[in-house]
Amino acid sequence: MALRVTLDEPDRFAVRCELLHSEVRRSDDHALIVLAGELDTSTAGQLYIRLAELARLGVRHVALNLAELTFLDSTGLSVLVSEHKRVESMGGELIVFSPCPRVRRIFEITGLSGYLNLRPVVVAAPNKVRGNKELAWECSSPLNSMDGGPG
């Protein structure tokens, strides 16, 4: 998380933490967006603006890499659902890659794991040591391969 200090008034400093970092790579009507940090009420507008810019450029196939996204709230979810609807209406698709277990759980709780195209598809696997179930795949690197598997 980057920390930015700006002088707002002569004797006061305002400290602003940049909670969401996004990197966009685009080719024709395809875009890859890598998100890191927190996607919530205070940062969702930032992503919405990026997605709107891509829409104006005719992008209709969007891949979101969420491997380094640490938090997601309902406002962030609404931006993702809006983008899903936008690209589908244009004959494209939204693919959500590599959400870490904590973020993936939010998709599951809200029922969006069945609505959005999440990759990889995670299945419960038996744990040989403890005999309980755990996720068969977890985030291991921010630079996971495009198929969503560990890098």
C-alpha positions in Angstrom: 0.0 0.0 0.0 1.5 3.3 -1.0 1.3 6.3 1.3 0.9 9.8 -0.2 1.2 12.9 1.9 -0.1 16.2 0.6 -0.1 19.7 2.1 -3.8 20.7 2.2 -3.5 23.7 4.6 -0.4 25.5 5.9 -0.2 23.6 9.2 -2.0 20.3 8.4 -1.1 17.3 6.3 -3.7 15.0 4.7 -2.6 11.4 4.5 -4.2 9.4 1.7 -3.6 5.6 1.4 -3.9 4.3 -2.1 -5.9 1.2 -1.4 -6.4 -0.1 -4.9 -3.8 -0.4 -7.6 -4.9 -1.4 -11.1 -2.8 -2.2 -14.2 -4.5 -2.4 -17.6 -3.3 -4.1 -20.7 -5.4 -3.8 -23.8 -5.3 -5.2 -27.3 -8.1 -4.4 -29.7 -11.4 -5.4 -28.0 -9.6 -7.4 -25.2 -8.3 -6.1 -21.9 -6.6 -7.6 -18.9 -6.9 -5.7 -15.6 -4.7 -6.7 -12.7 -6.1 -5.5 -9.3 -4.2 -5.3 -6.0 -5.4 -4.0 -2.7 -9.0 -3.3 -1.7 -12.1 -2.9 -3.9 -14.6 -1.2 -1.7 -16.8 1.9 -1.4 -13.8 4.2 -1.4 -12.1 2.6 -4.4 -14.9 1.2 -6.6 -15.3 4.5 -8.5 -11.7 4.2 -9.6 -12.3 0.8 -11.2 -15.7 2.0 -12.6 -13.9 4.9 -14.4 -11.2 2.5 -15.8 -13.9 0.1 -17.1 -15.9 3.0 -18.6 -12.8 4.2 -20.5 -12.3 0.6 -21.9 -16.0 0.6 -22.9 -15.5 3.8 -24.9 -12.6 2.1 -26.7 -14.8 -0.8 -27.7 -13.4 -3.4 -25.3 -15.9 -6.2 -24.9 -13.7 -9.1 -23.5 -12.4 -8.3 -20.1 -10.2 -10.5 -17.8 -9.8 -9.4 -14.2 -6.8 -10.9 -12.3 -7.8 -10.7 -8.6 -4.8 -12.6 -7.1 -3.7 -9.6 -5.1 -7.1 -8.3 -4.2 -7.3 -8.5 -0.4 -10.8 -7.2 0.2 -14.1 -6.9 -1.7 -17.3 -5.3 -0.5 -20.8 -5.0 -2.0 -19.9 -1.8 -3.8 -17.0 -3.5 -5.5 -19.3 -6.5 -6.3 -21.8 -4.1 -8.0 -19.1 -2.7 -10.3 -18.1 -6.3 -11.3 -21.8 -7.2 -12.0 -22.3 -4.0 -14.0 -19.3 -4.8 -16.1 -20.4 -8.4 -16.6 -23.8 -7.1 -17.9 -22.1 -4.5 -20.1 -19.7 -6.9 -21.9 -22.4 -9.6 -22.3 -24.7 -7.0 -23.9 -21.9 -6.4 -26.5 -21.4 -10.1 -27.1 -18.3 -10.3 -25.0 -17.4 -11.8 -21.6 -16.0 -11.0 -18.2 -13.6 -13.6 -16.7 -12.5 -13.2 -13.1 -9.1 -14.9 -12.6 -7.4 -16.1 -9.4 -9.4 -14.7 -6.6 -7.8 -15.7 -3.3 -9.8 -17.8 -0.9 -11.1 -14.8 1.2 -12.3 -13.0 -1.9 -13.6 -16.2 -3.5 -15.7 -16.8 -0.4 -17.4 -13.4 -0.9 -18.4 -14.6 -4.4 -19.8 -17.8 -3.0 -21.7 -16.2 -0.1 -23.4 -13.8 -2.5 -24.2 -16.4 -5.0 -22.1 -14.7 -7.7 -19.8 -17.6 -8.1 -22.5 -19.2 -10.2 -23.2 -16.0 -12.1 -19.7 -14.7 -12.9 -17.1 -16.7 -14.8 -14.6 -17.4 -12.1 -11.3 -19.2 -12.9 -10.0 -21.5 -11.9 -13.0 -23.5 -10.9 -12.2 -24.6 -7.3 -13.4 -27.9 -6.0 -13.2 -29.3 -2.4 -10.5 -32.0 -2.1 -10.0 -34.3 0.8 -7.1 -33.4 3.0 -5.0 -36.6 3.5 -3.5 -35.4 6.8 -6.6 -34.2 8.7 -9.4 -35.9 6.7 -11.3 -32.6 6.3 -12.0 -30.6 3.1 -9.9 -27.7 1.9 -9.6 -25.8 -1.3 -7.7 -27.7 -3.9 -6.0 -24.5 -5.2 -5.0 -21.3 -3.5 -3.4 -18.1 -4.7 0.4 -18.6 -4.8 1.6 -15.7 -6.9 0.4 -12.3 -8.3 1.6 -13.4 -11.7 -0.5 -16.5 -12.1 -0.8 -17.8 -15.6 -3.8 -16.7 -17.8 -5.6 -20.0 -17.3 -5.9 -19.1 -13.6 -3.6 -21.8 -12.3 -0.6 -21.3 -10.0 2.3 -19.5 -11.7 
